[in-house]
């Protein structure tokens, strides 16, 4: 069997190894790009101009008001020959200087910008203003060359300034965020404008202004445009979620409240991040790089789950906001190349490439198991953009082949007699009668650059930055006079921690060759291919010897068992590890080693879904871990996840109380070696390497009275992640008779730090926090008599974590009402008897009552706090920063 496996491995390696593309073949593909551009551009000029866009199926122009409304999509159309303006700098890049000069003359003579029409501020900025500025940059470059455009006297720049002035009324808001729409003739005020009543805008809509507006200011010397764009960016930065450092998708332009709190790198946010980095590149302002790096660290921590990029909630960044991705995120690998972070760029791009080969184009949205979610494809260029940047960074001819795939699919499936038509459904190959202007502005630029040699280009593209619409702005603008005339609009100051240089990667964006060894990107791509159908041919299916044995059953599966993982591979089931510790299973029958194995894989997936569904139906409420020893005395309560096996703490009036001890081995996956210390104690374990029930059995055998499993996913916390519930191992777990609870990493660290500082830490495992009885108060008083001051922890009212003082004022979710107090807890202090807490008291009121009572009971000043407990206090303080926003999110979303 070994020789066969060796041959298969060698065959796969040869299949995936990209052979260098000859210079002749690159030239052929470059010329093909030019021919395709000519086909699209000439059909627009012949059948659509001066309309904004071409309708390639009916061979006519799309004029707003004459065609049925398509909703917001039509806001890009302003009766200003959109496609022509958007294509100006593409003509120059493709060495069509004569056509460019003719196009500029047409724009100057035919295009009007004072139409009584409502347009999108965002689309008009990136397509029209960006197109005019890109055209002006090219005209100046050609004029300086001495052969072309000698008649040019900044006419396109004058038009750009006229348009910029017409967009400025949209920024007349208290926040500085622009209205999403503006009337080119009347602005945003008054009934004649038919706009100005909107309250919300997308983050990208408000945050994708700075490149065009700053360029306009520096070209013209008028600082007002750059000032408005900076103010909008400052406001978005100020409104970021401070705990996660992420931004939402939609924001209220007046109040600054987040309307949609989901966060990703795709639609609604994408170019906001892009423009922070590119603003630093173009303008040289370190502030933009600082902000980008802070955002980027959070993106990689919460959103990036290589090779996936999944939206999350800004207040609970470990909670996925959706199970699908949109195609606009395909730009992100290209941005990561500019950032200098190549590895995740390669991984995500490979996933996108496999999806492209599966469906011919990237669907407008697709699920995490790579099925079509939204089937449209409007000929978006983002995947081609990332392909170009990755080729520049790696020099790997694999990306030339990816570019060839894009070209072939466009010609095979999208090309029609009058241009190229968008795909209405990538599954059926049906067309839509649209050819957006960005197809000419972006797609052909990136494909031409991918296949062109340096001597094919009329200028050095390294001297320019690409806007989000791929318009070219010269880097020389960074030296243009500006600082003295632009008023300060930075209303947000970075904290000392955020300004610490160690938090930032001061990398120079680089699109040149970074990795001369093609094996580097190839080695990163190989594992990704199993996530989507492989494109290489396989040997004919065969029946594996021994397949008659019983197949792997879902209830027996263990994610850390190498034999099980090998069986999954043979059944065509791939496993993806998510950042929250869960695993996702994806099955593709075509990847199975045989038809029989594929059937077993389908059966396994069905069993796994049934098992998962059964476990979800058995959802249990959260449990509490209360630190009752000195100096905590029950004030610190950690929210814990329950187990579906072992002692049911909800049926215990007293809970389980004992001292905690770290088990050895910490994983608890083999026999406990420090059983003499574990006996009679509550064992601390680390998540991972084996099933939870297996850990429980090992500590139970060692004599433990309970167990606490601490998450190994650094940074996880109950205030940012949904409740975690430990499932059994599919077998009978009646033999487990002790309670097992789960703590996220942040809460577990509280417990471990306390153990490190005080050596002996006693906790109470229960279904909800218990009030401190007289015995605990007496113990506290005894400690005070011995001149030992308890640590002062400010109570925090929070739905998933609370600290409890001597009264019953914690939130109702974790604190019993007076009627529910067990006999053990009925002893109350005089303060409690004098002011019982009613069930209808709000958490805020509860906090006030709690603080009042604590102040009556504590006579020691805060300065007397035991210094040895400060690290624990700081860990607890981390939870307080975002309490108000978190509670609001709970109300609005959960």
Secondary structure, 3 states (H helix, E strand, C coil): CHHHHHHHHHHHHHHHCCCCCCHHHHHHHHHHHHHHHHHHHHHHHHHCCCCCEEECCCCEEECECCECCCHHHHHHCCCCCHHHHHHHHHHHHCCCHHHHHHHHHHHHHHCCCCCCCEEEHHHHHHHHHHHHHHHHHHHHHHHHHCCCCCCCCCHHHHHHHHHHHHHHHHHCCCCCCCCCEEECCCECCCHHHCCCCCCEEEHHHHHCCHHHHHHHHHHHCCCHHHHHHHHHHHHHHHCCECCCCECCCEEECCCCCEEECEECCCCCCHHHHHHHHHHHHHHCCHHHHHHHHHHHHHHHHHHEECCEECCEECCCCCCECCCEEEHHHHHHHHHHHHHCCHHHHHHHHHHHHHHHHHHCCCCCEEECCCCEEECCECCCCHHHHHHHHHHHHHCCCHHHHHHHHHHHHHHHHHEECCEECEEEECCCCEEECCECHHHHHHHHHHHHHHHCCHHHCCCCHHHEEECCCCCEEEHHHHHCCCCCCCCCCCCCCCCHHHHCHHHCCCCCCCCCCCCCCHHHHHHHHHHHHCCCCCCCCCCCCCCCCCCCCCCCCHHHCCCCCHHHHHHHHHCCEEEEECCCCCEEEEECHHHCCCHHHHHHHHHHHHHHHHHHHHHHHCCCCCEEEEECCCCCCCCEEEEEECECCCCCHHHCCCCEEEEEEECCCCCCCCCCCCHHHHCCCEEEEECCCCCHHHHHHHHHHCCCCEEEEECCCCCCCCCCCCCCCECCCCCCCCCCCCEEEEECHHHHHHHHHHHHHHCCCEEEEECCECCCCHHHHHHHHHHHHCCCCCCCCCCCCCCCCEECCCCCCCCCCCECCHHHCCHHHCCCCHHHHHCCCCCCCCHHHHHHHHHHHHHHHCCCCHHHCCHHHHHHHHHHHCCCCCHHHHHHHHHHHC
